[in-house]
Structures are given as C-alpha cells and as structure tokens.
C-alpha cells in the first residue's frame, strides 16, 4: 500500500509545479496556455482562467501530498517521490511552454 502513497506524492508534486506558471501568469494579468484554450494547450487563456486553473492545481496538489497518507519530510522515499514529480513536470513544462516563449532548444539542421 505504501506505493500508492508514493504515487500520490509524485502526482502531488506535478500538480503543485503545474500551478506555478498558470497562477503567476494570471496574477500578473498575462494570458497563458491552458487546457481550456483553443487549441487546448496551445492557445492563450485569460489571466482569470489561469488564476483559477493554477488554484485548482494547488488544491489538488495539497490533497495528494498533505491529505493522502502521512507525508513526512524526514522519510527519504516520500521526498524522492515528491521531488521526482516536481522534476518531471518541470521538464515537461519547459519543453511544452518553451515552444511558445522562446525557451525551446534550437533545432539542428
């Protein structure tokens, strides 16, 4: 059963990481990609939509990390699962959002 808690912490880290660009862009009043844009994930959503989407991600991340199991910063496996979720979502976000904001790696010819 411990692996279910670790999976929860991994996804919790991913949701909390995904909250950052959406919430920050929304609070700054800037449009940003979201699943609700047309086309999904590529078009821009309003700053209000991004604040709501970011907040939703914070709530889900909180539930997955703090309300499922007994997350403990002194338990290495808990921290590794959480950190891996953060790292994986961070890398995925860098690749996906980098295409639109100049952060993508240059194409080789």
Secondary structure by P-SEA (a helix, b strand, c coil): caaaaaaaaaaaaaaaaaaaaaaaaaaacbbbbcccccccccccccaaaaaaaaaaaaaaaaaacccccccccccaaaaaaaaaaaaaaaaaaaaaaaacccccccccc
